[in-house]
């Protein structure tokens, strides 16, 4: 029973810290674009670079 005197306030503090971290991330724009990065992975970029001509410096 004595352990509850420690565990209940400790769990309340952990919940408030988790909420603070979530709302801080939300205010900073962390969750603004959830779809874009997933779609960017699926885009295939098969364009080949033009081979350098002789005498042209390589970038």
N, C-alpha and C positions, 0 to 999 in steps of 0.2 A: 504494500500500500504506500510505503514511503517513497518508492520509486516514481509513483505517479506525480508527486509534488515536483519532481525534477523533469519528468518526461512531458507533461502537458505544457508547461511554459516554454520548454525547449522546442516542442513541435510548433507552437504558435509563432515563435521567433523564426523558425525555418520557413514557415508558410509566408510570413511577411517579407522575408528576404527573397523568396522565389517570386512573389508578386512584384516586388520592387525591380528585380532583374528583368522580368517580362515587360513591365510597363516602360522601363528605361529603353529596352531594345525596340519596343514598339514606337516610342516617341522619336527615336533616332532614325527610323525608316528601315529597320532591319527586315520587316515583313511586307514591304511595299509591292514588290514584284516577285510573286511565287511561281509564275508560269514561264516567264522569260528564260531563265537559265535552263530549265528542262527542255524547252523547244530549241534553244541554241545548240544543245548537244546533238539534236537530230538533224540539224542542217548540215548538208554535205558540201564541202568546198573542194571540188575536183579540178578547179582551174589550175593549169600548169603554168608556171612562170616561163617566160620566153627565154630560151637559152642565150647566153651572152655571145655577141658576135666577136670574132677574133680582133684583138687590139682594144676591145672595150674593157675598162676596169670592172672587176667583179664587185658588187656591193657588199 
